[in-house]
Amino acid sequence: MHRHSRGLCVGLTMMVCMVWFAAGCSSKPKTTADAKPVSGTDEQIFLGDTIEKNYDPNVIMKRGEAFFDKEEFAEAIVEYQHFLELHRAHQLAVYAQLRLAESHLRMAKSIDRDPEPIQKAIASFEKLRKEFPGSKYEAQALQRIADCHDWLAQTHLFVGQFYYRRASYLAAAHRFDQIMKDYPDKKVAPEALYYLALTYQELGADDWAMEKLQLLAEKYPNSENTGDGRRLLAKLEKKSSPPAPTVAAKTDTPTSQNQSSTTLLAASVPSSSFAASAPPSIPNLKNSPALSLGQPFVSCRLGAWC
């Protein structure tokens, strides 16, 4: 009897343990395969909206870094700007300024899109150099500024070629000329100068086109566009060269021309017309200034005073 009771107790105990174990397994939270971790940052910084979290520099910086790691750059920009507005004198302020500029730069898609993010990135990097001179990020900022200007030069070239293909030559010339003024040392400058000459040619300004082609050969002798530029220059110079002088036909001498014209005039006017017409009235020359100066008058053939 005791043995039977002891076995029953052991069985009940094992059943209770199995039920507890099953309940523990079923209460374990399930993870979804598509769940994306925020970052290595503590996710508690995104929970709640307390005053302490809105003003704590560490929390603001962690939020900015989390958004940056997730490539949500618009949200990261908000956090970095918020940090700089509240904690400009913080030791991480220069880093926040760098990440702000990098966020603007990462928002740029391609050269055929709006260049506003690139322009904002340049302004942010320049602000870093101005407000935090001598920082360890200054060299990086200078390199990023150069990269941004390369981007803008390529954008101007792309837009200029777009206008050129659509025969909007004035708009195209404006873009190409802007590259030569702002970015003459960039990689796209020779191509922009060549297209500027082509644009002037299409506008009928061959003199300006030849001037730009000569500049292309002098300033960028090893560029890919220089060969085409020289051929176009030779074509325009040949077109603008004056034609060879032609030998004028031999004409009659002036004496013979005067004699022939006099003969024709006498033949065309009948002699009776002179007899029928009234004689011309002779002006009173008594007080004429010509007489006072002793200048004689000569009577012309038709009776007029010369």
Beta strands, then each sheet from edge to edge (+ up, - down):
end
